[in-house]
């Protein structure tokens, strides 16, 4: 994030983007992991690509079979 935003110091990035309480961060990570686990149980069909995108382009960006 620091590189993308062009911040010279990590502390600048942290001061702006890491302002949540530790408990909030942990809860959000747990929600994300639970959601990811649930999505893994029901993967979308390989041909299900959002309109306007090529499956081969997404495979390059996110990995996977082309």
DSSP file (Angstrom, degrees, kcal/mol; ACC not computed):
  #  RESIDUE AA STRUCTURE BP1 BP2  ACC     N-H-->O    O-->H-N    N-H-->O    O-->H-N    TCO  KAPPA ALPHA  PHI   PSI    X-CA   Y-CA   Z-CA
    1    1 A X     >        0   0    0      0, 0.0     4,-2.7     0, 0.0     6,-0.2   0.000 360.0 360.0 360.0 -41.9    0.0    0.0    0.0
    2    2 A X  H  >> +     0   0    0      1,-0.2     5,-1.9     2,-0.2     4,-1.0   0.919 360.0  44.8 -56.7 -45.7    2.8    2.3    0.9
    3    3 A X  H  45S+     0   0    0      2,-0.2     3,-0.3     3,-0.2    -1,-0.2   0.919 112.5  50.6 -66.4 -45.0    4.4    1.9   -2.6
    4    4 A X  H  45S+     0   0    0      1,-0.2    -2,-0.2     2,-0.1    -1,-0.2   0.906 115.4  42.2 -60.8 -42.4    1.1    2.3   -4.4
    5    5 A X  H  <5S-     0   0    0     -4,-2.7    -1,-0.2     2,-0.1    -2,-0.2   0.624 109.3-124.5 -81.6 -12.9    0.2    5.5   -2.6
    6    6 A X  T  <5 +     0   0    0     -4,-1.0     2,-0.3    -3,-0.3    -3,-0.2   0.736  48.9 163.3  78.4  22.5    3.8    6.8   -2.9
    7    7 A X      < -     0   0    0     -5,-1.9    -1,-0.2    -6,-0.2    -2,-0.1  -0.597  33.0-151.0 -75.7 132.5    4.3    7.4    0.8
    8    8 A X  S    S+     0   0    0     -2,-0.3     2,-0.4     1,-0.1    -1,-0.2   0.811  81.1  43.1 -71.6 -30.1    8.0    7.8    1.6
    9    9 A X  S >> S-     0   0    0      1,-0.1     4,-1.1    -7,-0.1     3,-0.9  -0.949  72.2-138.7-123.9 138.3    7.5    6.4    5.1
   10   10 A X  H 3> S+     0   0    0     -2,-0.4     4,-2.8     1,-0.2     5,-0.2   0.834 103.5  65.5 -59.8 -33.0    5.5    3.4    6.3
   11   11 A X  H 3> S+     0   0    0      1,-0.2     4,-2.6     2,-0.2    -1,-0.2   0.841  96.6  55.6 -61.9 -32.5    4.3    5.4    9.3
   12   12 A X  H <> S+     0   0    0     -3,-0.9     4,-1.4     2,-0.2    -1,-0.2   0.945 111.0  44.0 -63.0 -47.5    2.4    7.8    7.0
   13   13 A X  H  X S+     0   0    0     -4,-1.1     4,-3.0     1,-0.2     5,-0.4   0.926 115.3  48.6 -61.8 -46.1    0.5    4.8    5.5
   14   14 A X  H  X S+     0   0    0     -4,-2.8     4,-2.2     1,-0.2    -2,-0.2   0.893 107.9  54.1 -63.7 -41.1   -0.1    3.3    8.9
   15   15 A X  H  < S+     0   0    0     -4,-2.6    -1,-0.2    -5,-0.2    -2,-0.2   0.824 118.0  36.2 -64.2 -30.6   -1.3    6.6   10.4
   16   16 A X  H  < S+     0   0    0     -4,-1.4     3,-0.2    -3,-0.3    -2,-0.2   0.884 130.2  26.5 -88.1 -42.9   -3.9    6.9    7.7
   17   17 A X  H  < S+     0   0    0     -4,-3.0     2,-0.4     1,-0.2     3,-0.2   0.566 111.3  61.9-105.1 -10.5   -5.0    3.3    7.1
   18   18 A X     <  +     0   0    0     -4,-2.2    -1,-0.2    -5,-0.4    -4,-0.1  -0.459  62.6 118.4-114.0  60.3   -4.4    1.5   10.3
   19   19 A X        +     0   0    0     -2,-0.4    -1,-0.2    -3,-0.2     2,-0.1   0.443  43.0 106.2-105.6  -1.2   -6.7    3.4   12.6
   20   20 A X  S    S-     0   0    0     -3,-0.2     2,-0.1     1,-0.1    -3,-0.0  -0.422  77.7-101.5 -77.9 154.1   -9.0    0.6   13.7
   21   21 A X     >  -     0   0    0      1,-0.1     4,-2.1    -2,-0.1     3,-0.4  -0.401  32.5-113.5 -68.3 151.1   -8.9   -1.0   17.0
   22   22 A X  H  > S+     0   0    0      1,-0.2     4,-2.5     2,-0.2     5,-0.2   0.872 117.3  55.0 -55.2 -40.9   -7.2   -4.4   17.2
   23   23 A X  H  > S+     0   0    0      1,-0.2     4,-2.3     2,-0.2    -1,-0.2   0.880 107.3  50.3 -62.5 -38.5  -10.5   -6.1   18.0
   24   24 A X  H  > S+     0   0    0     -3,-0.4     4,-2.4     2,-0.2    -1,-0.2   0.909 110.5  49.2 -65.8 -42.5  -12.1   -4.7   14.9
   25   25 A X  H  X S+     0   0    0     -4,-2.1     4,-2.4     2,-0.2    -2,-0.2   0.928 111.8  48.4 -63.2 -45.5   -9.2   -5.8   12.7
   26   26 A X  H  X S+     0   0    0     -4,-2.5     4,-2.5     1,-0.2    -2,-0.2   0.915 111.6  50.0 -62.2 -43.3   -9.4   -9.3   14.2
   27   27 A X  H  X S+     0   0    0     -4,-2.3     4,-2.2     1,-0.2    -1,-0.2   0.902 111.4  48.5 -62.8 -41.4  -13.1   -9.5   13.7
   28   28 A X  H  X S+     0   0    0     -4,-2.4     4,-2.4     2,-0.2    -1,-0.2   0.885 111.4  49.4 -68.3 -38.3  -12.9   -8.4   10.1
   29   29 A X  H  X S+     0   0    0     -4,-2.4     4,-2.7     2,-0.2    -2,-0.2   0.919 110.9  50.1 -65.7 -42.6  -10.1  -10.9    9.3
   30   30 A X  H  X S+     0   0    0     -4,-2.5     4,-2.3     2,-0.2    -2,-0.2   0.902 111.3  49.1 -62.1 -41.0  -12.2  -13.7   10.9
   31   31 A X  H  X S+     0   0    0     -4,-2.2     4,-2.5     2,-0.2    -2,-0.2   0.923 111.7  49.4 -62.7 -44.5  -15.2  -12.6    8.8
   32   32 A X  H  X S+     0   0    0     -4,-2.4     4,-2.7     1,-0.2    -2,-0.2   0.933 112.1  47.1 -61.0 -46.5  -13.1  -12.6    5.6
   33   33 A X  H  X S+     0   0    0     -4,-2.7     4,-2.3     2,-0.2    -1,-0.2   0.886 112.4  49.6 -65.6 -38.8  -11.6  -16.0    6.3
   34   34 A X  H  X S+     0   0    0     -4,-2.3     4,-2.2     2,-0.2    -1,-0.2   0.913 112.9  47.6 -65.2 -41.7  -15.0  -17.5    7.1
   35   35 A X  H  X S+     0   0    0     -4,-2.5     4,-2.6     2,-0.2    -2,-0.2   0.913 111.8  50.1 -64.3 -43.1  -16.4  -16.0    3.9
   36   36 A X  H  X S+     0   0    0     -4,-2.7     4,-1.9     1,-0.2    -2,-0.2   0.898 110.7  49.7 -62.3 -40.9  -13.5  -17.3    1.9
   37   37 A X  H  X S+     0   0    0     -4,-2.3     4,-1.1     2,-0.2    -1,-0.2   0.904 111.5  48.9 -64.7 -41.4  -13.9  -20.8    3.4
   38   38 A X  H  X S+     0   0    0     -4,-2.2     4,-0.8     1,-0.2     3,-0.4   0.905 110.6  50.3 -66.4 -41.1  -17.6  -20.8    2.5
   39   39 A X  H >< S+     0   0    0     -4,-2.6     3,-0.6     1,-0.2    -1,-0.2   0.849 104.9  58.3 -64.9 -33.2  -16.9  -19.6   -1.1
   40   40 A X  H >< S+     0   0    0     -4,-1.9     3,-0.6     1,-0.2    -1,-0.2   0.806 100.9  56.5 -66.5 -28.5  -14.4  -22.4   -1.5
   41   41 A X  H 3< S+     0   0    0     -4,-1.1    -1,-0.2    -3,-0.4    -2,-0.2   0.770 118.1  33.0 -71.2 -25.5  -17.1  -24.9   -0.7
   42   42 A X  T << S-     0   0    0     -4,-0.8    -1,-0.3    -3,-0.6    -2,-0.1  -0.568  83.4-173.9-130.9  67.1  -19.3  -23.6   -3.5
   43   43 A X    <   -     0   0    0     -3,-0.6     2,-0.1    -2,-0.2    -3,-0.1  -0.287  29.1-110.0 -66.4 148.7  -16.9  -22.5   -6.3
   44   44 A X        -     0   0    0      1,-0.1    -1,-0.1     4,-0.1    -5,-0.0  -0.437  44.6 -90.5 -70.9 149.6  -18.3  -20.7   -9.3
   45   45 A X    >   -     0   0    0      1,-0.1     3,-2.5    -2,-0.1    -1,-0.1  -0.312  37.3-114.3 -59.1 146.5  -18.2  -22.7  -12.6
   46   46 A X  T 3  S+     0   0    0      1,-0.3    -1,-0.1    -3,-0.1    -2,-0.1   0.782 116.3  55.3 -55.9 -27.2  -15.0  -22.1  -14.5
   47   47 A X  T 3  S+     0   0    0      1,-0.1     2,-1.5     2,-0.0    -1,-0.3   0.525  78.7 106.2 -84.7  -3.6  -17.0  -20.4  -17.3
   48   48 A X    <   +     0   0    0     -3,-2.5     2,-0.4     7,-0.0    -1,-0.1  -0.598  43.9 155.3 -81.7  92.7  -18.6  -17.9  -14.9
   49   49 A X        -     0   0    0     -2,-1.5     3,-0.1     4,-0.1     6,-0.1  -0.960  47.5-105.2-119.4 135.3  -16.7  -14.7  -15.8
   50   50 A X    >   -     0   0    0     -2,-0.4     3,-1.8     1,-0.1    -1,-0.0  -0.213  51.0 -85.2 -57.6 146.8  -18.2  -11.3  -15.2
   51   51 A X  T 3  S+     0   0    0      1,-0.2    -1,-0.1     3,-0.0     3,-0.1  -0.248 114.4  26.0 -55.0 133.7  -19.4   -9.5  -18.3
   52   52 A X  T 3  S+     0   0    0      1,-0.3     2,-0.4    -3,-0.1    -1,-0.2   0.382 100.9 100.5  94.3  -3.9  -16.6   -7.6  -20.1
   53   53 A X    <   -     0   0    0     -3,-1.8     2,-0.5    -4,-0.1    -1,-0.3  -0.894  65.7-133.8-117.1 145.9  -13.8   -9.8  -18.9
   54   54 A X     >  -     0   0    0     -2,-0.4     4,-2.0     1,-0.1     3,-0.4  -0.832  15.0-137.2 -94.5 132.8  -11.9  -12.5  -20.7
   55   55 A X  H  > S+     0   0    0     -2,-0.5     4,-2.1     1,-0.2     5,-0.1   0.864 105.2  55.1 -56.7 -37.8  -11.3  -15.7  -18.6
   56   56 A X  H  > S+     0   0    0      2,-0.2     4,-1.6     1,-0.2    -1,-0.2   0.868 106.2  51.1 -66.7 -35.2   -7.8  -15.9  -19.8
   57   57 A X  H  > S+     0   0    0     -3,-0.4     4,-2.0     2,-0.2    -2,-0.2   0.917 110.7  48.4 -65.9 -42.8   -7.0  -12.4  -18.7
   58   58 A X  H  X S+     0   0    0     -4,-2.0     4,-3.1     1,-0.2     5,-0.3   0.860 107.4  56.0 -65.5 -34.7   -8.4  -13.1  -15.2
   59   59 A X  H  X S+     0   0    0     -4,-2.1     4,-1.8    -5,-0.2    -1,-0.2   0.883 107.6  49.1 -64.0 -37.7   -6.3  -16.3  -15.0
   60   60 A X  H  < S+     0   0    0     -4,-1.6    -2,-0.2     2,-0.2    -1,-0.2   0.921 116.6  42.2 -66.7 -42.9   -3.2  -14.3  -15.7
   61   61 A X  H  < S+     0   0    0     -4,-2.0    -2,-0.2     1,-0.2    -1,-0.2   0.905 131.0  21.8 -70.5 -42.3   -4.1  -11.8  -13.0
   62   62 A X  H  < S-     0   0    0     -4,-3.1    -3,-0.2     1,-0.2    -2,-0.2   0.408 106.9-116.3-112.1   1.3   -5.3  -14.2  -10.3
   63   63 A X     <  +     0   0    0     -4,-1.8    -1,-0.2    -5,-0.3     2,-0.2  -0.029  59.0 107.4  84.5 167.2   -3.7  -17.4  -11.3
   64   64 A X  S    S-     0   0    0     -4,-0.1    -1,-0.1    -3,-0.1     2,-0.0  -0.476  71.8 -33.9 114.1 174.1   -5.3  -20.6  -12.3
   65   65 A X              0   0    0     -2,-0.2    -6,-0.0     1,-0.1    -5,-0.0  -0.346 360.0 360.0 -68.5 146.4   -5.8  -22.6  -15.5
   66   66 A X              0   0    0     -7,-0.1    -1,-0.1    -8,-0.0   -10,-0.1   0.403 360.0 360.0-104.7 360.0   -6.1  -20.8  -18.7
